[in-house]
């Protein structure tokens, strides 16, 4: 699931009415998972799984 331009702009401008619906970990329809975070000053980000499936 790709983040829409509308959601991106609203999140980055601080005017999204429900940012937790976009940011964080979300299960996809195909069983996968997407993780989104807003970390503008980060040099890198790593997602560490709690357990393997």
N, C-alpha and C positions, 0 to 999 in steps of 0.2 A: 504494500500500500504506500503510494507516494504522497507526500505532504502537498496539499494544494497551495497554490500561490496565495490564495485568500487567507488560509490558516497560517502560512509562514509570515505574511505581513502582519497579521493581527497578533501573533505570538511575539514577534520581534519588536513590535511597537507597544507592547504591553496593554493591548485592548481586546484580547481574546476573552470571550465570556466564560469559557470552560477549558482552560489550558490543559487540565489533567485528562481531557478526552483525547488530546493530541500527544502530549508529552508522557514519557514513562514507557512501561512495557505493556504491549497489547498483543493478544493472540490474533493471528490471521485466519481467514476462512480455510486456507489449505493446511492448517495445523501448525504453521510456522509461527514465529514471534518477531515482532518489530520493536526496537527500543529507540526512543527519541529523547534527546536531552538538549536543553538550551544552556550551553556553557561557553559564552562568547570569549572568555579569556583563557580557555583551555588550550594547551599545546597538543593534547591528544586525549583520547578516551578509550577505555578498554571495558568491555562487558565480560564479566566472569560468571559462567554458569554455576549455579548452586549444586546442580546434579546433572549428570548426563542422562539422556533418554534412550 
